[in-house]
């Protein structure tokens, strides 16, 4: 059972879409679980790996799938425009059915969703779509986490919380990524206003002191290790503990510099950084 002491390596951290590479990095970095993006699953299946093969690989490495990440097509009216890049169009094309297939195949704990494009819709409209997805996920024994992105129609912690509160679903809650939280003007203490059981998943990482002009480009290529940024990751973990969150601690670091390293070195480097902030946060708390 994953909990607040469990570490999850998110697929975007390794700079490839190879399932075996993700497992290698996670094992080397002493993680407990992985966050699986649809492209990893599709690539593995296209290379002839069966679901049973992938399950055995997970077992052999002592890993489980914490979540499937991230469904972008759940909100009607929030789609990339006609001038969007192929990457954007491909990301949006991943269907709910595919995500549920992946979740069922590996008994994932949760599904992460986000609004990556489109305007800010009324809370009633967005919460209705969220509630509908939660109802479907309930049939699969699956939690649903809503992630906010600072450039999107759900740009910050408050806006995301208002949506999940209006939806009022027992299996619905938040994904909080420290990069997005910091770039949206948030602080660790903001979490004190959120019930601990409504934080389903987390992604920690470090933030540069000076933001790039293109915030989307920055988030996809220039994140830092959790112990290197100007944002207070230690304070974030303390705040999670303060409110009694049981959410696993995920690590997601889109970094062109990190991607240059061998896969095992990525795992070791990220794992060491996470342990560093964990020890500081938890030792200070007296745990």
C-alpha positions as CSV (number, residue, x, y, z in Angstrom):
1,X,0.0,0.0,0.0
2,X,1.5,3.3,-1.1
3,X,1.5,6.1,1.5
4,X,3.3,9.4,2.4
5,X,6.6,7.5,2.8
6,X,6.4,6.0,-0.7
7,X,8.6,7.5,-3.5
8,X,7.3,7.5,-7.1
9,X,9.5,8.1,-10.1
10,X,7.5,9.9,-12.8
11,X,8.2,8.8,-16.4
12,X,9.0,12.3,-17.7
13,X,12.1,12.4,-15.5
14,X,14.2,10.0,-17.7
15,X,14.0,11.7,-21.1
16,X,12.9,8.6,-22.9
17,X,9.7,6.6,-23.4
18,X,11.2,3.2,-22.8
19,X,9.5,1.1,-20.1
20,X,12.6,-0.9,-19.2
21,X,14.6,2.3,-18.8
22,X,12.0,3.7,-16.4
23,X,12.2,0.6,-14.3
24,X,16.0,0.7,-14.3
25,X,16.1,4.3,-13.1
26,X,13.4,3.7,-10.5
27,X,15.2,0.6,-9.0
28,X,18.6,2.3,-9.1
29,X,17.2,5.4,-7.3
30,X,15.4,3.2,-4.7
31,X,11.9,4.3,-5.6
32,X,8.8,2.3,-4.6
33,X,6.7,2.9,-7.7
34,X,6.5,4.6,-11.1
35,X,4.1,7.0,-12.7
36,X,3.3,5.6,-16.1
37,X,2.6,7.8,-19.1
38,X,0.5,6.4,-22.0
39,X,3.4,6.7,-24.4
40,X,5.5,4.3,-22.3
41,X,2.7,1.7,-22.5
42,X,2.1,2.2,-26.2
43,X,5.8,2.0,-27.0
44,X,6.2,-1.2,-25.0
45,X,3.2,-2.9,-26.6
46,X,4.4,-1.8,-30.1
47,X,7.7,-3.6,-29.4
48,X,5.9,-6.8,-28.6
49,X,5.8,-6.7,-24.8
50,X,2.7,-8.2,-23.4
51,X,0.9,-6.9,-20.3
52,X,2.1,-10.0,-18.5
53,X,5.7,-9.3,-19.6
54,X,5.4,-5.8,-18.1
55,X,3.8,-7.0,-14.9
56,X,6.6,-9.5,-14.4
57,X,9.2,-6.7,-15.0
58,X,7.6,-4.6,-12.4
59,X,7.5,-7.5,-9.9
60,X,11.2,-8.4,-10.6
61,X,12.2,-4.8,-9.8
62,X,10.0,-4.5,-6.7
63,X,7.9,-1.8,-8.2
64,X,4.2,-1.0,-8.7
65,X,2.4,1.6,-10.9
66,X,1.2,4.4,-8.6
67,X,-0.6,6.4,-11.3
68,X,-1.3,6.8,-15.0
69,X,-0.4,10.4,-16.2
70,X,-1.8,12.6,-17.6
71,X,-5.2,12.5,-19.2
72,X,-5.8,15.7,-21.1
73,X,-9.0,15.0,-23.1
74,X,-11.4,14.8,-20.2
75,X,-12.8,18.4,-20.3
76,X,-15.1,19.2,-23.3
77,X,-14.0,22.4,-25.0
78,X,-10.4,22.3,-23.8
79,X,-8.4,21.1,-26.8
80,X,-5.3,22.3,-28.6
81,X,-6.1,24.7,-31.5
82,X,-5.5,24.0,-35.2
83,X,-2.0,25.6,-35.0
84,X,-0.9,23.3,-32.2
85,X,2.3,21.2,-32.4
86,X,2.1,17.5,-33.2
87,X,3.2,16.9,-29.6
88,X,0.2,18.7,-28.3
89,X,-2.2,17.0,-30.7
90,X,-0.7,13.6,-29.9
91,X,-0.9,14.2,-26.1
92,X,-4.6,15.2,-26.4
93,X,-5.4,12.2,-28.6
94,X,-4.9,9.7,-25.7
95,X,-8.3,8.6,-24.7
96,X,-10.0,7.8,-21.5
97,X,-10.4,4.2,-22.6
98,X,-6.6,3.9,-23.0
99,X,-6.0,5.3,-19.6
100,X,-8.5,3.0,-17.9
101,X,-6.9,0.1,-19.9
102,X,-3.5,0.9,-18.5
103,X,-4.8,1.5,-15.0
104,X,-6.6,-1.8,-14.9
105,X,-3.6,-3.7,-16.4
106,X,-1.3,-2.7,-13.6
107,X,-3.8,-2.0,-10.7
108,X,-2.8,1.6,-10.6
109,X,-3.7,3.6,-7.5
110,X,-4.8,6.8,-9.4
111,X,-5.2,8.6,-12.7
112,X,-3.9,12.1,-13.1
113,X,-5.7,14.7,-15.3
114,X,-5.1,18.3,-16.3
115,X,-6.4,21.0,-18.5
116,X,-3.5,21.9,-20.8
117,X,-5.4,24.1,-23.2
118,X,-8.4,26.3,-23.5
119,X,-9.9,29.1,-21.4
120,X,-11.0,29.1,-17.8
121,X,-14.5,27.6,-17.7
122,X,-17.1,28.2,-14.9
123,X,-16.6,25.9,-11.9
124,X,-19.9,24.2,-12.5
125,X,-18.9,23.1,-16.0
126,X,-15.5,21.9,-15.0
127,X,-16.6,20.2,-11.8
128,X,-19.3,18.3,-13.7
129,X,-16.8,16.9,-16.1
130,X,-14.5,16.0,-13.2
131,X,-17.4,14.3,-11.3
132,X,-18.3,12.3,-14.4
133,X,-14.8,11.0,-14.7
134,X,-14.6,10.2,-11.0
135,X,-17.8,8.1,-11.3
136,X,-16.3,6.1,-14.1
137,X,-13.0,5.7,-12.2
138,X,-14.9,4.5,-9.1
139,X,-16.0,1.4,-11.1
140,X,-12.3,0.7,-11.6
141,X,-11.3,1.3,-7.9
142,X,-9.3,4.3,-9.0
143,X,-8.6,7.7,-7.6
144,X,-8.6,10.8,-9.8
145,X,-6.2,13.7,-9.2
146,X,-6.6,17.1,-10.8
147,X,-3.3,18.9,-11.6
148,X,-3.3,22.7,-12.1
149,X,-1.0,24.3,-14.6
150,X,-0.2,28.1,-14.3
151,X,-0.8,28.9,-18.0
152,X,-4.1,27.0,-18.2
153,X,-7.8,27.5,-17.4
154,X,-7.1,25.9,-14.0
155,X,-4.0,27.9,-13.1
156,X,-3.5,27.5,-9.3
157,X,-4.2,25.6,-6.2
158,X,-7.3,27.6,-5.3
159,X,-9.0,27.1,-8.7
160,X,-8.3,23.4,-8.7
161,X,-9.6,22.9,-5.1
162,X,-12.8,24.8,-5.9
163,X,-13.4,22.3,-8.7
164,X,-12.9,19.2,-6.7
165,X,-14.8,20.6,-3.8
166,X,-17.8,21.4,-6.1
167,X,-17.6,17.9,-7.6
168,X,-17.7,16.4,-4.1
169,X,-16.5,12.9,-5.1
170,X,-14.9,10.6,-2.5
171,X,-12.3,9.4,-5.0
172,X,-11.5,12.8,-6.4
173,X,-8.7,15.1,-5.2
174,X,-5.6,17.1,-6.2
175,X,-2.2,16.5,-7.7
176,X,0.2,19.2,-6.6
177,X,3.4,19.7,-8.5
178,X,5.8,22.0,-6.7
179,X,7.0,23.6,-10.0
180,X,3.5,24.6,-11.0
181,X,2.6,25.6,-7.5
182,X,5.7,27.9,-7.2
183,X,5.3,29.4,-10.7
184,X,1.6,30.1,-10.0
185,X,2.6,32.2,-6.9
186,X,2.0,29.5,-4.3
187,X,3.7,28.8,-1.1
188,X,4.0,25.6,1.0
189,X,1.7,27.1,3.7
190,X,-1.1,27.3,1.1
191,X,-1.6,23.5,1.7
192,X,-2.7,24.2,5.2
193,X,-6.1,25.2,3.8
194,X,-6.6,21.8,2.0
195,X,-7.8,18.7,3.8
196,X,-5.0,16.1,3.8
197,X,-7.2,13.4,2.2
198,X,-7.9,15.6,-0.8
199,X,-4.3,15.6,-1.9
200,X,-4.0,12.4,-3.8
201,X,-0.7,12.7,-5.5
202,X,2.4,15.0,-5.6
203,X,5.3,15.8,-7.9
204,X,8.3,17.5,-6.4
205,X,11.1,19.3,-8.2
206,X,13.1,22.5,-8.1
207,X,12.5,25.8,-9.8
208,X,14.9,28.3,-11.4
209,X,15.2,31.7,-9.7
210,X,14.4,33.6,-12.9
211,X,11.4,32.4,-15.0
212,X,11.7,32.0,-18.7
213,X,9.6,34.1,-21.0
214,X,8.0,30.9,-22.3
215,X,6.7,29.2,-19.1
216,X,5.6,26.0,-21.0
217,X,9.1,25.6,-22.6
218,X,10.6,26.1,-19.1
219,X,8.5,23.5,-17.4
220,X,9.2,20.9,-20.2
221,X,13.0,21.4,-20.2
222,X,14.5,23.3,-17.3
223,X,13.3,21.9,-14.0
224,X,15.8,21.3,-11.2
225,X,16.4,18.5,-8.7
226,X,14.2,18.9,-5.5
227,X,17.2,20.1,-3.4
228,X,18.4,22.7,-5.9
229,X,15.6,25.2,-6.6
230,X,14.5,28.4,-5.0
231,X,11.2,26.9,-4.1
232,X,10.8,25.4,-0.6
233,X,10.4,21.7,-1.2
234,X,11.3,20.9,2.4
235,X,8.5,23.2,3.5
236,X,6.2,21.5,1.0
237,X,6.8,18.1,2.6
238,X,6.4,19.6,6.1
239,X,3.1,21.1,5.0
240,X,1.9,17.7,3.7
241,X,2.8,16.1,7.0
242,X,1.1,18.9,8.9
243,X,-2.3,18.3,7.2
244,X,-2.0,14.5,7.4
245,X,-1.6,13.8,3.7
246,X,-1.1,10.2,2.9
247,X,-0.2,11.0,-0.8
248,X,2.9,9.3,-2.2
249,X,5.8,11.6,-3.1
250,X,6.3,11.7,-6.8
251,X,9.3,13.2,-8.5
252,X,8.9,14.8,-12.0
253,X,11.9,16.6,-13.5
254,X,11.8,17.6,-17.1
255,X,15.4,18.6,-17.5
256,X,17.5,18.7,-20.7
257,X,20.6,18.5,-18.5
258,X,19.4,15.5,-16.6
259,X,18.4,13.8,-19.8
260,X,22.0,13.7,-21.0
261,X,23.0,11.3,-18.2
262,X,22.9,7.5,-18.5
263,X,19.7,6.0,-17.2
264,X,21.2,4.5,-14.0
265,X,22.9,7.8,-13.2
266,X,19.5,9.6,-13.6
267,X,18.0,7.2,-11.1
268,X,20.9,7.6,-8.6
269,X,21.0,11.4,-8.9
270,X,17.3,11.9,-8.5
271,X,17.0,9.4,-5.7
272,X,19.8,11.0,-3.7
273,X,18.2,14.5,-4.1
274,X,14.9,13.2,-2.9
275,X,16.4,11.5,0.1
276,X,18.2,14.8,0.9
277,X,15.0,16.8,1.1
278,X,13.2,14.0,2.9
279,X,15.8,13.8,5.6
280,X,15.8,17.5,6.2
281,X,12.0,17.7,6.3
282,X,11.3,14.7,8.4
283,X,14.2,15.0,10.8
284,X,13.2,18.6,11.5
285,X,9.7,17.4,12.3
286,X,11.2,14.9,14.7
287,X,9.9,11.9,12.7
